[in-house]
Amino acid sequence: MTTRVKRTYNLPEETVRRVRELADEYGAARTQDGVIETAVERLYVSVRAEAEAASWEAAAADPAFQVEMAAIAHAFDDRDTWPA
C-alpha cells in the first residue's frame, strides 16, 4: 500500500465544490482524495508528454543527433540477422 501524506492546500471554494461534486454526484472517484489523485496524475502525464515531445522536436533540429541516429539505423540495418 502506498504511504499517505496529509497535506493542506488553500484552494478556491469553487474548486473544493467541484471536487466534492465529482466524487459524490458523478462518481469520478470513490473519494475526494481519489478525484485529486486522478486529476494530478492526468496533468502529470500530460505535462511529461508535452516535455518529451519538445525534446524530440529539439532533437529533430540537432545535426549531431541526426548523425547519431543515422549511424544507429545503419548499424541495425542488417536484414539477415533481424527477425522477419
N, C-alpha and C positions, 0 to 999 in steps of 0.2 A: 504494500500500500504506500502511496505517495505521502510524504510528510507534508502536513498542512501548516501554514503560517498565517496567523491572524494579522491583518493589516487594515488600517483605516485610511480611506481616501475621502477627500472633500469633493463631492460631485453635485452638479445641479439637481434640484428636485425633479425636474423632468426626466433626467437620466435614471434616477432611482425609481421613479414611477414606471418607466419603460422596462427596467429590469424585472420589477415585480410582475408587470403585465405579461412579459414574455414567459416568465416561469409559471405564473398562476393561471392566466387565461389562455395562452397559446401552447403551453407545454413544450416550449422550445428546449427546456432542460428540466430536470426534476427539481432543481433548487435554484435560488438566485445566484449562488456561487457557481453553479453549473452554467448559467447564462453568461456570466463574466468569463469563465474559463473558455467557453466556446468562442465568444467574441474575441478574446485576446489571441487565442490560437489561430483563428481565421485571419486576423490582422497580421500576426507574426508571419504566417505562411505567405500572405500577400506581399508584405514588405520584403521578405527574403527573396521571393521570386522576382520582384522588381530589381532588387540589388544584383541578383545573379544575371538577369537579362542585361543590365547596364554593363556588367563585367564582360559578358560575351560580346556586346556591341563594341566596347573599347578594344577587346582582343581582335575583333574583325578589322579594326583600323590600325593594328600594330604590326608593322612589317616583320619584326623579329618573331612574333607569334605565328604569323603566316608561314614563315620559313620553317619553323619548328614543326608545325602541323603537316606541312608538305613532306618533310623528312619522315615523320611518323607514318603517314599514309603510304609513302613509298616502301618503308620497311615492312609494313603489313600487307603489301600488295602481292603476296606470293600465293597465287591461286592453287598451286599444287599441295600446299600444306593446310590451307583453310578448309574447314568442313563445308560440304556442298549444302 
